[in-house]
């Protein structure tokens, strides 16, 4: 995959590791030109079906989108439907050692919650780990991906993980083999948290084309969204 172009190209080389590291120290950067290059380039990346994608072995940043007819049955209306149709960025991460290994682990860690066939991925390989961290930090800070800082990116846990407090993902979409079934209260709390996270996505964040068809309804869009969010919060999305 080609580079972004412009100044960021210089930071794709391992020789530039120190320079990039100085930019991402503390997960923040003040270089406006580099930030803008990332924000313009990332929405143009191709989205690949996760189950069929052969990721490169280089370090890099990656974006994950959900496209699930199954989950759309739970979130047919409201703002959450946009997430499971692939219109909103679900998760952004980076791999310092290699995208292929990092993305491959999701097949195991998400098993039972979201299947590979329900995900799409975009990747931006880099020449060094700091470059990957730089891209991730800019995207997360600027666009607030909905499922970042949840248990979406969790590694497969050890045996002692089964009795711990459920994360938002496990309470929202039960199915992980190591997690107990959520209570009604935990499920309701997770649904509210999801709506709040979507509300925090900035207005200027990209809106990608839907990967699956939206639910059909004769209601006006605003009324349909309001009914859908309320239905999801108090009725479990069913």
ABEGO torsion letter per residue (X at the ends): XBBAEEAAAAAABAAAAAAAAAAABGGBBABAAAAAAAAAAAAABBBBBAAABBBBABBEBBBBBBBBAAAAAABABEAAAAAAAGABBABBBBBAAEAAAAAAAAAAAABGABBAAABBBBBBBBABAAAAAAAAAAAAAAAGBAABGBAAABBBBBAAAAABBBBAAAAABBGBAABBBBBAAAAAAAAAAAAAAAAABBAABBBBBBABBBBBBABBAAAAAAAAAAAAAAAGGX
